Amino acid sequence: MKHKTTIFIFLSLLSSICFSQSKTAEEFQEKINEEYASESHSPLEPKARKKFKGLPFYKIDSAYTVTAKIIRTVDSKPFEMQTTTDRKPEYVVFAVATFEIKGKPYKLNIYKSYEPSKPEYEDYLFLPFTDETSGNNSYAGGRFIDLRIPEGDEIVIDFNQAYNPYCAYNYKYSCPIPPSENHLQIRIEAGVKYKAKD
């Protein structure tokens, strides 16, 4: 079982990196829908995949695309991030991002995996978060955004490219749980919505 779980996590990481390469929210939506419809890459259970016609999205809104200032946390120590299973992957806080949405200030921690990975994933960053839509139009367990290490002290965070973890659709996956400090006290009405199973 642990071996299968590891495979699922690896496949999830690969797809996440694919999402992070999307230049626009439209491209992101197209890519993620293609993956979920794919017999070989979809996280959906076979029965659900056969009925799949596309994920529900909030309307794309430029107000949720922000340029954040980042402060690197060079002395950050690795910690075990909680997941939906007993797996506890190690991460470090790569940076703290500060930004505004509709005139109000917010901040989020951006994480980097501390576990060994292939060189092509070296600049991969992970942004899990919850907000006031979590459990109400979006997945209760939070959503993820994939990022790349920027060259300067700013990074673009596009909440229109926020997506649900695979475990929202299939219990076989082990998914990180966003740390409590990454809860936003605002409704982020952007990205992928979620409808609970009947």
C-alpha positions in Angstrom: 0.0 0.0 0.0 2.8 2.4 0.9 4.5 1.7 -2.5 1.3 2.5 -4.4 0.8 5.7 -2.3 4.3 6.8 -3.2 3.5 6.3 -6.9 0.3 8.3 -6.6 2.2 11.2 -5.0 4.9 11.2 -7.7 2.3 11.3 -10.4 0.6 14.1 -8.6 3.8 16.1 -8.4 4.4 15.6 -12.2 1.0 16.9 -13.0 1.4 19.9 -10.7 4.6 20.9 -12.4 2.7 20.7 -15.7 0.1 23.1 -14.3 2.7 25.5 -13.0 3.9 26.0 -16.6 0.6 27.5 -17.7 1.1 31.2 -18.7 -2.6 32.1 -18.4 -5.6 30.9 -16.5 -7.2 29.8 -19.7 -4.3 27.5 -20.5 -4.4 26.2 -17.0 -8.0 25.2 -17.3 -7.4 23.5 -20.6 -4.5 21.5 -19.3 -6.1 20.4 -16.1 -9.3 19.3 -17.9 -7.2 17.4 -20.4 -5.4 15.5 -17.6 -8.6 14.7 -15.7 -10.1 13.3 -18.9 -7.0 11.2 -19.7 -7.3 7.5 -19.1 -3.6 7.3 -18.1 -3.2 10.5 -16.1 -6.6 11.2 -14.5 -6.8 11.1 -10.7 -10.5 10.3 -11.0 -11.9 6.9 -10.3 -12.8 5.1 -13.6 -16.5 5.5 -13.2 -16.2 9.2 -12.5 -13.7 9.7 -15.4 -16.1 8.2 -17.9 -18.7 10.8 -16.9 -16.2 13.6 -16.7 -17.1 16.7 -18.9 -14.8 19.3 -17.2 -14.1 20.7 -13.8 -16.1 23.5 -12.4 -14.3 26.8 -12.2 -14.9 30.2 -10.8 -15.0 32.9 -13.4 -11.5 34.1 -14.2 -10.9 37.4 -12.4 -7.8 39.5 -12.7 -8.3 40.8 -9.1 -7.0 37.4 -7.9 -3.8 37.6 -9.9 -1.4 39.4 -7.6 2.3 40.3 -7.6 3.6 39.5 -4.2 6.7 40.6 -2.4 8.7 37.7 -1.0 11.0 37.6 1.9 13.3 34.6 1.8 13.6 32.5 5.0 17.2 31.4 4.6 17.4 29.8 8.0 14.1 27.9 7.8 14.3 24.4 9.3 12.6 21.4 7.7 9.3 20.3 9.2 6.9 17.5 8.6 3.7 18.7 6.8 0.5 16.9 7.8 -1.2 14.9 5.1 -4.5 13.1 4.7 -2.6 9.8 5.5 0.2 8.9 7.9 2.7 10.1 5.4 4.6 13.2 6.5 6.8 14.8 3.8 9.4 17.3 4.8 9.2 20.9 3.7 10.9 24.2 4.4 9.4 27.6 4.3 11.1 29.0 1.3 9.6 32.5 1.6 6.8 34.6 3.0 4.7 36.3 0.4 2.9 39.6 1.1 0.3 41.0 -1.3 -3.0 42.8 -1.5 -6.4 41.6 -2.8 -9.0 44.3 -3.4 -7.0 46.8 -1.3 -6.5 44.6 1.8 -3.1 43.0 2.8 -2.5 39.3 3.1 0.4 37.0 3.5 1.1 33.3 2.8 4.1 31.0 3.4 5.5 29.4 0.2 7.1 26.0 0.7 9.8 24.0 -0.9 10.2 20.2 -0.6 13.2 19.2 1.6 13.2 15.7 0.1 15.6 14.7 -2.6 14.2 15.3 -6.1 15.3 15.2 -9.7 17.2 18.3 -10.9 14.4 19.4 -13.2 12.2 20.0 -10.1 14.8 22.0 -8.2 13.0 25.3 -8.7 9.5 23.9 -7.9 7.6 25.7 -5.1 4.4 24.7 -3.4 1.6 27.1 -2.1 -1.2 25.3 -0.2 -3.9 27.5 1.3 -7.4 27.6 2.6 -9.8 30.5 2.5 -13.4 31.4 3.3 -14.7 29.4 0.4 -13.1 26.2 1.8 -15.9 23.8 2.4 -18.3 26.2 0.7 -17.9 26.0 -3.1 -14.3 25.0 -2.9 -12.7 21.9 -1.4 -12.8 21.8 2.4 -9.2 20.6 2.6 -7.8 23.6 0.8 -6.3 24.2 -2.6 -2.8 24.3 -4.1 -1.0 26.6 -6.5 2.3 25.7 -8.2 5.1 28.2 -8.5 8.7 28.5 -9.7 11.5 30.2 -7.9 11.6 33.8 -9.2 14.8 35.7 -10.1 14.0 38.7 -7.9 12.0 39.5 -4.8 8.6 39.4 -6.4 6.4 36.5 -7.5 3.1 36.4 -9.4 0.5 34.3 -7.6 -2.5 33.6 -9.8 -5.4 32.2 -7.7 -7.2 31.5 -10.9 -4.8 28.6 -11.2 -5.7 27.2 -7.8 -6.7 23.5 -7.9 -7.9 20.8 -5.6 -5.6 18.1 -4.3 -6.1 14.7 -5.9 -7.6 13.2 -2.6 -10.6 15.4 -3.2 -11.5 13.0 -6.0 -9.9 9.7 -5.0 -9.2 8.3 -1.5 -6.0 6.5 -2.8 -4.0 9.7 -2.8 -2.1 11.2 0.1 -2.3 15.0 0.0 -0.7 17.7 2.1 -2.9 19.6 4.4 -2.4 23.4 4.3 -0.8 24.6 7.5 -3.0 26.9 9.7 -0.9 29.9 9.0 -1.9 29.7 5.3 -5.5 30.4 5.9 -6.8 33.5 4.1 -9.6 35.4 5.8 -11.2 36.3 2.5 -13.3 34.4 -0.1 -10.9 33.5 -2.9 -13.5 33.1 -5.7 -11.1 31.9 -8.3 -9.7 28.7 -9.5 -11.2 25.2 -9.3 -14.5 24.8 -7.4 -15.6 21.6 -5.7 -18.8 19.7 -5.5 -18.9 16.9 -2.9 -19.8 13.4 -4.0 -23.5 12.5 -3.8 
